[in-house]
């Protein structure tokens, strides 16, 4: 989703390919051994990151989950489901004409809306419609039950039985889609994780790292350096 090169052919985007790209990056940086990585995942990056967990076994030291669609739509309450289905409908109608920046602006922050410059920043990776193959297809991946969905669920089954690292779940209070209590409850079913800590970032929307970067940076840094976070609670 950033300004790096990206395939313009929608058929070349798959959850498995994106997860393997993460594995390849870790190998390229020579970080695949020694449990050295703090993996911070958010939104669709959470879906990719959790699909990659079996591929990163032995590389991770801790996992940070932020406002994640982490178990797919399982994190949604009724409001979240409505928003997700609405988004899928919008994608089917607009396809690559979707205005990425304006769409992000609708859910990104809480009290402080995005500025025009920030909206342009979210649009910057997509100079024209050719580059929107991924945002125009992500929401529809869940319809591929025998491809995307099975790849994802297989990875989650592995994580539930095998992942040992501590997890921090950081959610904002004004996310229109994800449900943090449901997320924590699901992660607590993962049998071997060292701990699950919950952090609430107040008064910001879905993009909590945009709405309150200072707090997000502080809690992640604390989690890395001490293993605990002031204000976190385990419920």
C-alpha atoms as one frame of an Amber mdcrd trajectory, in Angstrom:
protein
   0.000   0.000   0.000   3.025   2.257   0.230   5.113   3.848  -2.506   7.088
   0.684  -3.224   6.610  -1.092  -6.532   3.401  -3.074  -6.753   1.774  -5.401
  -9.285  -0.962  -3.742 -11.301  -2.486  -7.106 -12.249  -5.067  -8.048  -9.607
  -4.441 -11.750 -10.290  -0.907 -11.367  -8.937  -2.200 -10.271  -5.530  -2.997
 -13.032  -3.083  -2.801 -13.423   0.658  -0.248 -16.219   0.310   1.972 -14.096
  -1.953   1.920 -11.144   0.449   2.689 -13.380   3.435   5.600 -14.912   1.548
   6.877 -11.424   0.693   7.095 -10.741   4.433   9.005 -13.996   4.932  11.332
 -13.072   2.086  11.988  -9.629   3.584  12.896 -11.197   6.932  15.277 -13.593
   5.181  16.791 -10.765   3.116  17.496  -8.809   6.312  18.948 -11.974   7.865
  16.501 -11.850  10.781  15.043 -15.312  10.388  16.882 -16.800  13.370  17.079
 -15.851  17.023  13.606 -14.496  17.867  14.592 -10.894  17.104  11.465  -9.393
  15.543   8.611  -7.397  16.989   5.881  -7.763  14.384   3.422  -4.847  14.426
   0.309  -5.516  12.379  -2.719  -3.376  11.587  -5.834  -3.641   9.432  -5.181
  -5.722   6.295  -1.542  -5.882   7.372  -2.857  -7.918  10.287  -4.380 -10.440
   7.911  -1.072 -10.687   6.034   0.986 -10.784   9.230  -1.042 -13.521  10.836
  -0.999 -15.563   7.653   2.793 -15.258   7.790   3.126 -16.417  11.415   3.996
 -20.048  10.556   6.568 -18.748   8.055   8.176 -16.598  10.748   8.447 -19.301
  13.394  11.737 -18.826  15.228  12.038 -15.196  14.113   9.491 -13.499  16.371
  10.005 -12.234  19.893   6.658 -10.459  20.311   3.496  -9.511  18.412   1.622
  -6.192  18.441  -1.904  -6.195  17.012  -3.478  -2.780  16.325  -7.136  -2.310
  15.388  -6.835  -5.491  13.474  -9.231  -7.344  11.279  -7.118 -10.060  12.806
  -9.454 -13.017  12.707 -11.059 -11.715   9.585 -14.636 -10.553  10.127 -14.744
 -12.583  13.363 -13.596  -9.400  15.124 -16.638  -7.456  13.930 -19.736  -6.710
  15.895 -22.997  -5.974  14.052 -21.889  -2.429  13.235 -18.552  -3.653  11.941
 -20.207  -6.284   9.779 -22.484  -3.645   8.283 -19.522  -1.411   7.485 -17.601
  -4.320   5.952 -20.474  -5.442   3.741 -21.025  -1.836   2.701 -17.372  -1.530
   1.804 -17.532  -4.687  -0.288 -20.508  -3.230  -2.146 -18.642   0.025  -2.741
 -15.675  -1.885  -4.133 -17.873  -3.876  -6.491 -19.392  -0.663  -7.815 -16.277
   1.524  -7.977 -13.454  -0.957  -8.475 -10.209   0.873  -9.136 -12.009   4.200
  -9.150 -12.213   4.043  -5.352 -10.867   7.277  -3.781  -8.394   5.757  -1.333
  -7.538   8.927   0.576 -11.141   9.962   1.071 -12.102   6.434   2.114  -9.335
   6.372   4.721 -10.348   9.831   5.941 -13.798   8.522   6.748 -12.519   6.106
   9.391  -8.963   7.184  10.163  -9.200   9.483  13.145 -11.477  10.439  15.978
 -11.642  13.988  17.254  -9.268  15.427  14.661 -10.150  14.821  10.985  -7.400
  14.319   8.448  -6.098  17.437   6.779  -6.205  17.790   2.995  -2.464  17.151
   2.959  -2.831  13.945   4.920  -5.539  12.742   2.534  -3.159  13.414  -0.355
  -0.550  11.391   1.523  -2.821   8.363   1.632  -3.524   8.840  -2.076   0.168
   9.187  -2.972   0.891   5.463  -3.517  -1.816   5.370  -6.191  -1.002   7.958
  -8.885  -3.660   6.438 -11.149  -6.171   3.599 -11.217  -3.640   1.052 -12.502
  -1.995   1.011  -9.087  -5.208   0.277  -7.177  -5.332  -3.452  -7.875  -4.823
  -4.243  -4.205  -7.213  -1.814  -2.465  -9.815  -2.650  -5.112  -9.636  -6.350
  -4.273  -8.741  -6.835  -0.609 -12.331  -6.678   0.697 -13.422  -9.350  -1.766
 -10.717 -11.855  -0.811 -12.968 -13.333   1.856 -15.274 -14.641  -0.854 -12.503
 -17.022  -1.945 -13.167 -19.662   0.688 -11.001 -22.345  -0.911  -8.008 -20.068
  -1.482  -7.570 -16.986   0.651  -9.808 -18.080   3.478  -8.295 -21.547   3.806
  -4.741 -20.148   3.676  -5.628 -17.758   6.454  -7.449 -20.260   8.645  -4.619
 -22.781   8.291  -2.153 -20.181   9.576  -4.431 -19.283  12.482  -4.797 -22.925
  13.448  -1.010 -23.162  13.554  -0.735 -20.013  15.674  -3.395 -21.213  18.114
  -1.417 -24.376  18.789   2.178 -23.204  18.435   2.775 -19.458  18.825   4.633
 -18.760  22.088   5.323 -15.016  22.023   3.645 -12.327  24.173   0.920 -10.343
  22.421  -0.140  -6.746  22.908  -3.568  -5.828  21.564  -3.878  -2.051  21.053
  -7.278  -0.805  19.953  -8.777   2.655  19.711 -12.094   3.651  21.247 -13.723
   4.937  18.061 -12.995   2.223  15.542 -16.142   1.701  13.446 -15.255  -1.892
  12.571 -13.061  -3.847  14.992 -13.939  -5.007  18.489 -11.040  -5.103  20.945
 -12.689  -7.240  23.630 -13.564  -9.840  21.040  -9.983  -9.713  19.782  -8.509
 -10.266  23.239 -10.891 -13.141  23.884  -9.823 -14.851  20.657  -6.120 -14.420
  21.351  -6.567 -15.921  24.785  -7.614 -19.162  23.091  -4.116 -19.394  21.587
  -2.753 -22.052  23.892   0.953 -21.264  24.147   1.212 -17.463  23.966   3.209
 -16.027  26.858   0.670 -13.294  27.685  -2.033 -11.102  26.166  -2.090  -7.438
  27.194  -4.806  -5.015  26.165  -4.157  -1.297  25.580  -6.858   1.259  24.804
  -5.990   4.355  22.762  -8.747   6.893  23.483 -10.572   9.266  21.144  -9.103
   8.075  17.856 -10.525   6.077  14.967  -9.364   3.108  12.944  -5.891   4.477
  12.159  -4.771   4.843  15.763  -1.132   5.316  14.738  -2.267   8.395  12.809
  -4.693   9.715  15.417  -2.340   9.344  18.414   1.185   8.480  17.228   2.759
   9.565  20.514   0.836   7.066  22.621   1.162   4.273  20.074   4.928   4.798
  19.885   5.202   4.888  23.676   3.291   1.666  24.323   5.112  -0.273  21.607
   8.501   0.966  22.857   7.590  -0.038  26.403   6.433  -3.465  25.241   9.748
  -3.964  23.436  11.982  -2.746  26.247  10.210  -4.112  29.318   7.631  -6.627
  28.131   4.865  -4.702  29.843   2.937  -1.524  29.155   1.778   1.053  31.700
  -1.992   1.211  31.513  -2.304  -2.197  29.889  -4.608  -4.757  31.432  -5.096
  -8.450  30.989  -8.778  -9.291  30.568
